[in-house]
Amino acid sequence: MATEIPVSDNQNPEIDNPNKQIFILSGQSNMAGRGGVNHHHHWDGVVPPEGQPKDCILRLTATLHWETAREPLHKDIDTKKTCGVGPGMSFANAVRDHVSPVGPLGLVPCAVGGTAIKEWARGEQLYENMIKRAKESVKGGGQIRALLWYQGESDTSSHHDAEAYKGNIEKLIMNVREDLSLPSLPIIQVAIASGDKKYLEKVREAQLSINLANVVTVDAKGSQLKDDHLHLTTKAQVELGHKLAEAYLSHFGPSKYDAHPSA
């Protein structure tokens, strides 16, 4: 399949484009991406056609600079583990395929593997870093269009954590909207497909029962898992990216840009 080969970042005119359409990617390892990572913690380097880089898709680096987005998107964010393919690039390509260009699509990776919802509470390092990165992303112009959230596996081992999950995720959503001054910010969360079987269904039940305005849930149940029975395969990540794109376009897409701005 022919694919557009991006120019070097020094020559990419989209880097300085002030009309960026920005998406925050956050949560834990399945958002950071483990597709193509083997038992020896090596990424196979295989990028599916749906995840190929393009000049019009950018990512915010750990040092808060825009560059052409390439897999692994979280390589300098989730640094304690090996990152591979996640849902972000296939999401971005699918959205671009269905949206008339308003400006480049900017991805802001924030996910860190193995993190529980309580580590994303306001005041905690992960949360504050996510907010800092989100605020930095719009300084050169652009709008934050949505937060994509995939987390919960780390909350399936304890009854207390699973029981508290719904309150914690609802508080997170309210805090993010308040701290970014975006009271209607679209949130697209993923209902988990894996975790400790003891309380997996309890966390899923919490995710699927959230009833807040502009919150949409995409269900990952049934997605193909790697041999570790925890992480999505590259194929499953591509499929999830497409589901996220479909949810975004159908609920918050370009026809709604002017009628329902995020702010």
N, C-alpha and C positions, 0 to 999 in steps of 0.2 A: 504494500500500500504506500503510495507516495505521501510524503509528509513535508510540511513546511519546515525548513531548517532555519532556526533563529540566527540572527546575526549576533556578534559578540555584544555583551551588555554595554560596552562603551559606545556602540553604534546604535543600540536599540532606542529608537525615538520615543517609544511608549513609556520609558522609565520616568520621564519628566512630564508626561501627560497629566494635566490637573483634573481630568474627568474620570478617575479610577472608580470602578464599581467593586467594593471591597467586601470580602467574606472572611470571617474569623473561623479558624478550624481549631477546635479544642476538645479536651477529654483525656483519654488514656491511650493505650497502645494500638488499639484497632483504628483510631483516628490518625495516630502518628504513622501507622503502617508497618506491618510485618510481612506483607506479601513478598514471596521470593527469598525470605531469610531462612536459612537452613539450621539444622541442629548445632552446627559449629559457629553460629552467629555470623555467617557470611551472606551478604545479599548477592543473588545471582546476576544482578545487573539487567535483568530483562524488563524492558518497559513496553507494555502493551500498546497497540496503535491508539487506543482511546486515551492514553496518558502521555502522548508525545508533546514536547514543548512547542510553544508558539510565542512569537514576539508579543502578542496581545494578552498573554497570561503571565503575570508577575507574582513574585513572592517577596515578603518582607523578611530579610535575614535576621539572625540573632543580634547583629550589630545595627539593626534598624535602617537598613538600606534596601531599596528595591532592586531586584535583579530578575532576569528571565526565570520563570519557574520551571524546575526540573525535579524528577524523582531522584532521591527521596526528599520530599518536601520538608521533613522534620529533622534532617541530618544534623543541623546545628542547634536544634531545640531540645530534642529527646536524646541527649548526648550519652547517657549511661547505658543505652542499649543500641543494637544495630537496627537501623530503620530501613524499610523497603517500601513497597508500593502500598499506598493508602487510598482513600476514596477521593482525595482532593483534586487530583489532576483530571480524572475522568469526569468528575462533577463540573470542573471549570470548562473543559472542552465541550461537554454537552450543553451547558448554558450558552457558551459562545455560538454554538451551532444553531441556536434557536432565538438569539437576540440580535437585533440590528445594532451594530457597534455604536455605543455611546461614548466609550472610552475603554481602556484596558481593564481587564478583570484582575484584581489584586487579591492574593491569598495571604492571610496572616496566620502562619502555623503557631500553635500554642500548646499542643497536646504533649503530655508526658506519661510514659508507660508506668503501670503499676500504681497509679494514684487513686485514692478514695475520694469520694465527694467532699468529705470534711476538709481535705487538703485544698479545696477550691473555695473555701469560705472567705468572705471579705476579710482582709488583713493578713491572710496567708500569702506566702511568696508566690505560689502558682497563680493565684487570683490576681494579685497586684501586678505581676508581670504581664498577664493577659490584658489587663486594662491599660497598662502603659503602652504595650505594643499596638493595641487598637487605637488609642489616641494618637500615637505617632504616625499611624498609617494614613491619617487624613490631613496631616500638616501640609503636605504639598498639594492638597486638593483632592476631592473625591468624596464619596459617601459610603458608609458602612451599610450594606444591604441585608446581611443576615449573620447570625452565629450558627455554625454547624457544630453539634455536640454529640459525641459518642463516648460514653463512660458508664460505669456501673458494675463491671465485672469484679472490681476490688471490694464491692460492698455486698457480695453474695455469700460470704463465709460466716457472717455473724448475724444473728437474729436482730440485735440492736441496730446494726448498720442498715440492714434491709428495711426494718421498721421505720427508721428515720429518713429513708431516702427521699420520699415524696416531699416532705417538708424542706429538706436540704436543697433539692433541685429547684423547687419553686422559689426559695429564698435566693438562690444563685441567679435565677432569671431576673428577679426583681432588682437585685443589687447591680447586675450588669447594666440593665436599662437605666437605672438611676445614675450610676457612675459615668456612663457615656452620654447622659442627657438625651437618650433615645427611648422614650417611654413606650413606643410601639415597635421596637426592634424585633423583626422576625427571628424566631428561634426554630431551627429544625433539628430535633433530637432523634437519636437512633435507639430503639428498644433493643437491648442486648440479645445476642444469639448464644452466648457462652458464659461460663463462670462456674462457681461451686454449685452443684445441683441442690445443695441444702436449701438455699434461699434464692436461687436463680429466678424462680417464678414470682417470688414476692417482689423482687426489684423490678422485673418486667411489668408486673401489675401496677406498681407505682408509676412507672414511666408511661404506660398506656392510659392511665387514669387522669393524667394532668389535664386540667381544663382551664387554661389561661389564654387570653386573647393573643393571636398571632404566634401561637406555639403549635407546631405540626410534628407528628411523630412518624418516622419511617421504621418499619419493623425488619430487623435483620434475621429474625428466626428462620431457620431453614437454609441459611447461607452456608456455602461450603467452607469447612474449617480445615486447617492444617492438621498434621499428625498430633500436635500438642492439644487438640480439642479446645483451643482457646482463641487462636488468631485466625482471621479470615485469609483465605488464599488470594493470590493476585486476581484470579478470575472473579472471586466473590467481591473483592474490593472495587473492581470495575463496575460490577452490577450495582453495588451499593452507591457508588458515585452517580450512576444514572438515576437511581431511585431518589437520591437527594436532589438532583437537578429537576426531576419531574415534579417533586413536591414544591420546590422553590418556584418554578415557572408557573405551576397551576395555582398556587396560593398567593404569591407575591411578585409575579413576573413583570416583564417590561410594560405590559399594558397598564399596570398598576403603578408604575414609577411616579407619574405625575399626580394621579388621583389619590394615592396612599403613600406619601413619602415616609421614610423611616422615622424622621424626627417628629 
